[in-house]
Amino acid sequence: MFQRIITGLDEFRGIPREANLLIYASFFNWAAAGLLWITLQIYLVLEGLSFATSGIILTIIGITSASSTLLFGGLADRYGRKRFVVLGGVIASFTLVLFALVGTNLPLLVGTSVLSGLSEAMYASSWGAMLADKATDAKRTSAFSLSFFIATISAAVGGFSASILGLLKNGYAVDLVTGHRYLFIGVALLSLLGPGIALSVSESRSSEADHRGFHIIPKKSRRTVAQYSLAGILIALGAGMVIPLIPGWALLKFGVVDDVSAPILGGVNSLVMGFANLAAPRLARRFGTVKTIVLTQGSSTAFLFSLPFSPNFASASSIYVVRSALMMMSNPVEQSLLMGLVPPEERSQASAVTASLWRLPNSLSTSVGAYFMGLGGALYLALPFFLCTALYLTSIGYFWSVFKDVRLPEEEIVVAVPTAT
């Protein structure tokens, strides 16, 4: 057992230094993002917003991100990716402070949501392409797997930090709303370390970028990106109805507030996802990149379907953790697949297009899921899960039909090379 763990960790040896710096810098960005994703909706409901309105705030973040990601992807490929990685991290920290301060002022909440979406777009369109450049083809899947591990561990830190709310409430008589504000500001300040570390990484702009015009749609890899995006859109539509609303669903179904649910749904869930993800490079090498994606997503969907039948929060959270671990194992493998299929000079554009076409339907369907859940009753609380399952299965089937014969260059070279005798 111990030997298998050591062998598994060998996958991550030899990742270039600057790729490692980017990965570890992301720890601080993801800690802040993890806290925001797992607590924002409940924080807004506790402040007095309706469940449906809080869902609209989440939707605004996603729509803004989706609508601006293409622009930032083109700018990043044209003018350099590093500045957008750094600026996206700084603005994300600032918006976390703003959410803590603006209260229930709806115009200010909308403005903060727009700013949060812009920061997400800057980061999403640039970071993956920059990491792919720094990691090189030989270590790209391993680098994305390690980055996802670090991201989930830091998101777990963000989720576990919500347990401070209970300590503040019970030990210092600080109400939950005020406790959220203190927590948001503290984590925001800490998250600034991320862009600070990223500043030490050299620019990764493609040598061809200076000679190309400004484009937001990749030309050479347009067909591949379109096929990849269609599968992502179907997943995004399904996920948006459920995943961002899981803490709120737990509140409606079981009466569990986020000082209890966030450490489990955010903390424990992220830890399990992170450690399970370490197996992704070995699975990809053993079964192939595409088969690994299909197997992990398909297994996850079975657990997702069973979630609304859970009799209590303990069983629901256990099922959700297993579901997340399986689904998210495909994430770094999918990113590596995309970066391996597009030319290096189009990686930011490809990242931007796929991120935008994922984030927009994901955000729109969040409002749909929030509407159904807000109606209450067993049927409406379960309906988003059933719709999500149908969309997941459709996406997985389409993805397999399109990419089943694809082999990345690094898969082709994993053959025995005879040695001279």
N, C-alpha and C positions, 0 to 999 in steps of 0.2 A: 504494500500500500504506500509506504513512505517512498519507495523507489519510483513508483508511478508518479507521485507528486513531483519528485525531483526531475524526472524525465519530462513531465509536462512543463515545468518552469524553464527547461532548456529552450522552449519555443521563443522565449522572450530575451534570450541572450543575443547580443550583437545588434540590437536596435541602435541606430546612430544617435549620438549624443544630443543633437538638436531636436530630433524627434522625441526623445525622452523629456527634454525640457518643455516642449509643447504639451506633452501628455500630463506632466506633473503640474504645470501651470493651470491646466484645465480643472484641477481639483477644486480650486477656490471658486471658479466660476460656477461649477456644477453644484457645489454646496449651497450657494445662494439660490440657484435655479430649483434645486430639489426642495428647499424650504418653501419657496414661493408656490410651486406647483401643488404641494401637498397641503398647504394651509390657507392659500389666498381665498378660495371660495368660502370656506367656513368662517374665516375672519370677516369677510364682507357680510355674510348672513348674520353673524353675531353683532355687527355694527348696525344692522337694521335693514339691509337690502333684502329683497325677496330672492328665493332660490333661482327663479327664472332670470332676474336681473343680474345676479352674480354670474350666471352662465353666459349672459351677453357680454360681460366684462372680459371673460376668458375668450370669447369669440372675437372680440375686437383686437385683442393681442394677436391672435392667430391670423386674422384677416390682414392686419397691418404687416405682419411678418411675411405672409405669403405674397402680398402685392408688391413688396419692396425687395424681396430676395433676389429676383432676376436682375434688378438694377445694380445691386451691390455685387452680384456675381460678375457681371460685365466689368464693373469698375475695378474689382479686385484682380481680374485677369489682366486688365489693361494697365493699372497703376501700381499693383503690388498688393499682396494679401495680408501682410503683417499689420498694416495700419488699421485694417478693418477688424482683425482679431483683437487688437488692443482696444480700439475705440468701442467695439461692441461690449467688451467686458466692463469697461469704465461706465458706460451708460446703463448697463444692466444693474450695477451697484447703485447708481443714482436713483433709478426707478424703484428699487426696493425701499429706499429711504422715503421716496414720495408716497408710496402706498401706505407707509406708516403714518404719514402726516396729513394727507388730504381728507381723511375721514369719509363721510358719506356724500360729500359734494360731488354730484354726478358729473358735471362738466370737467372737473379736475381729475376724477377717476378715469374718464374717457381719455383725456389728454395723457395721463400717465400710462394707460394701457397702450396707446399709440406709440409712445416713446419706448415702452418695453418691447413691443413688436419690432420696432426698428433695430433695437440692439440685438434682438434674437436673429434678425435677418442678416445683419453685418457678420455676426459670428458664424452662423450656419453656412453662409455662402463661401466663407474663406478658410475656416479652420480645418475641415476635412481635406481640402485640396492642398493646403500647406503641409499637413501631416503626411499626406501621400508623397509629396515631393521630398520631404526630409527622410522618410523611412526607406525609400527605394523599393523596387519591385520585390526583391528577395524577402524583405521583412514587412511588407505592407499589411498583410493579414494579421500578423503577430502584433504589429503596432496598433492597428485598429482594435484588436481584441484587448490589448493592455489598456488602451485609452478608455475603452468601455468599462473595463474593470475599475479603473481609477474614477471614472464618472459615477459609477454606481456606488462605490464606497463613499465618495464625497456627497452624493445625494442621500445616502444613508445617514451621514453626519447631519445633513440638513433636516432629515426627518426626525432623527433622534433628538435634535435640539428642541423640537416642539415639546418634549417632556419637561423642559424648563418651565413651560407655562403652568403645569400643575404645581411645581415647586414654588413658583412666585405666588400662585393663588393660595396655596395652603400654608406656606411659611411666612409670607409677607403681605397677605391680603391684597395682592395686586389682581384686579379683575382680568379676565381673559383678553378683552380687547386691548387694554393697556399693555398686557404682557406680550401680545403679538407685536405691538409697536416697538417695544424695547428690543425684542428679538430680531425684527426686521432690520433695525438700524445697526445692531451689533454685527450681524452676519454680513450686511452690506459693506461695512468698513473692512472686515476681514477679507472679503472677496476681492478687494482691490489688489491683493498680492498676486492674483492670477495675471492680469495684464502687465503688472510690473515685471514678472518673470518672463513673459512673452516678449518684452522689449529686448531681451538679451539674445533672442534668436534672429539670425540673419534673414533678410528678405528672400522669398522663394519665387520671385517673379520669373516666369518662363522667358528664356532668351528670345523666343519668337514674339513675345507680347508687344515689344516696342514697334514691331513692323506690321502688326495687324491693326485693322480698324477697331472701333468700339463695337462689340457685339454682346447681346445678352442671350442669344440662342446659339448653341454649338452647331457648327456646320458639318464637320466630319462625322460626328457621332450622333447626328440628329435622330436617326431611326432607332438606334439602341436606347437613347435617352427616352424617346417616346414610349417604347415598349416597357422599359423599366418603370416609367412614371405611371403608366396605366395600372400596372399591378399595385403600385404604391397608393394610387388614388382610392382603389377599392378597399385596401387595408385601412387607409386614413379615414374614410367615411365610417367604417365600422368602429374603429378605435375611438373616434371622437365622441360617439354616443355614450361611451362607457368610461374609458380610462381616466380622463380628466375629472370625472364626476364620482369616482369611487369613494373618496372621503365623504362627499355629500350624500351618496347612496347609503353609506353605512350609517350616517346620521338619521336619514329618513326611515330606513328599514329597522335598525337596531337601537337608535337613540344614542349612538356613540359619538362623542365630541372629539376634536382633533388632538387634545392633550393625551388621549388614549389611542386613537386610530393612527395618527401620524407616525409615531415611533414604529408601529407595525407595518402599515401600508407604505410608509416612506423609508423607515430605517431598516427593519428586518428584511423587507422585500428587496431593497437595493443591495444589501449585503449578499443575500442568496443569489440574486442576479449576477452580481460581480464575480463571485467565486465560480458559479456555474459557467460563466462566460469564458473562463480560462481554458475550458476544454474546446472552445470553438476552433482554434487553428488545427488541432489534432483531428477533430471531426471532419473539417474541410479537406484535410489531406487524405483521410481514410476513405470518405464517401464521395468526395468532390464538393466543390463550392455550392453548386445549385442543389444537389440532393440534400446537403446539410440544411440549407434554407427551407426547403419544402418539408423535411422531416420535423424540424423544430417548430415551425409555424403550425403544421398540421396537428402535432401533439398538443400544443398550447390551446388550440381552438376547442378541443374536447373539454378541457378544464374550464374554459370561459363559458361554454354552454351550460355547465352544471352549476355555475356560481349562484344564479338567482334561486336555486332550490335549497340553499344552505339554511339550516334551522337557526343558527346563531352566528354572532360575529367571529367567534373562535374558528369555526369550521370555514366560514366565508373567507377569512383572512388567510387561512392555510391554503385553500384552493387558489386564491388570488396570487399568493407567493409562488406556488408551483407554476401556475399559468405564466406569470411574468418571467420567471427564470427560463422557461422553454422559449417563449416568444422573443425575448431579448437576446438569446444566444445567436439568433439570426442577424442581429443588427450589424455587428462589425463585419460579418461575412458578406452581407449585402453591400456595405460601403466599399469593402475591398473589391467586390465584383465590379461595381460601377467604375471605380478608379482604375481598375485593370482593363476595362473595355473602352475607355475614352482616351484620346491623346493627352499627354501632360499639359499642353497649352490650353486645353478646354476643360480642365478639371473643375475650376471654380464655376464656370458657366454650367457644367453638368450638375454640380452640387446645388447650385442656385435653382436651376429648373426643377430638379427632383424635389428639393426641399420646399419650394413654392407650391408645386402641384400636390404635395403631401399635406402641407400645413393649411392650405385654403379649405379643401373639403373637410379636413379634420376639425377645423374651427367651426365651420358652418353646421356640421352634424352635432357638435357639442350643444348648440342651442336646441336642436331637436331632442336630444337625449334629456336635457334639463327640463324641457317642456313636459315630456312624458312622465319623468320621475316626479316633477312637481305636482302632477295630477293625483299622485298617491294611489294606494291600492296595490295588491299583489301583481295584477296584470300589467299595469303601467310601469311598475318598478322593474319588471322582468322583460318587457318588450324590447328595450334597447339592446339587451344582451342577445336576444334571438335574432334581431336584425344584424347585429354585429357578426354573429356566427355565420349567417348566410353570406355576408360580404367577404368575410375572411376566406371561406371555402371557395368562393368564386375567384378571388385573387390568386389563391394558391394554385388552383387548376390552370388559370391563364399563365401564370409565371412558369409553371412546369412545361406547358405546351410550347412556349416561346424559347426558353433558355435551356431546355434539357440536354442539348448537345454542346453547350458552351464549355470550353476548357480554358482556364487562364494560363498564361505562359508558365507561371510557377508550378502549375499542376503537371504540365507536360514534361518539365525537366526532372520531376521526381521519379527517376528511373535509375537502375543500377548502371554505373559507368565502369566499364572494365578497366582494370589497372594494368600497367605494363609489367611484364614478368621477364 
